[in-house]
């Protein structure tokens, strides 16, 4: 069975530390103010799923939300 996740950044919590985009640039980008936004919301690649969880663990504001499907 393939695991799929949905990744979302809560814009109200993000403070622009940019750790997520440094750890998983395939999943996160920075807007013109330096706040993170998701590049893609759905992901099923095991390597990117691992990166998403690492990025979430390193977010000091806990702004990354991951939902498993």
N, C-alpha and C positions, 0 to 999 in steps of 0.2 A: 504494500500500500504506500502510495506517495503522499508525503505530508506537504501541505500547502499552507503558507501563511499570508496574512495581510499585514502590511506595515503602515503605520500612520504616525505623524509627528503632531503633537498637540501644540499649536502655535501660541497658545496662552502660557504654556510652561517653558517653551524653548527660550534660552537666553543667549544663544549664539556661541556656545563654547566650541562648536565645530568638531567635536570628537567623533560623532557619528559619520560625518563625511570623510574624515581622515581614515577611519577604520573600515568603512564600507561605501566607497565612492560610487559603486554600482547601484546602491540603494538610496543614497541621500545626496542632496546638493544644497548649496547655500543660496539664499535670495540676496537681493541687493543690500540688505541690512545685516547680512551675516547669519541669519536664522535658517535653520534646517527645514527642508521640505523633502518629501519622498519623491524619488525619481520614478519609481514604479510601486504600485501598492500590492500587487499579488506576486508571490514568489514561490517556486517549487524546487529550485536548484538547492541541493543540500549544502553546498559551500556557501551560498548566499544566505541561506537560513542561519547557518552558524554565525556568519558575520552580523546578521541582524540582531541576534541575541547578544553578541559581544558588544555591539554598539549600544544596545539598550542597557546593558550592565554598566557601561562607562558613561552614561548620560547623568551628570550630576543633578539635573532638574527632573529626571524621570519623565521626560517628554515623549519618549518613544513607546508606542503602543503596538504590541504584536498580538494578533489573533490567529490561532490555528484553525484550519478548516479540515 
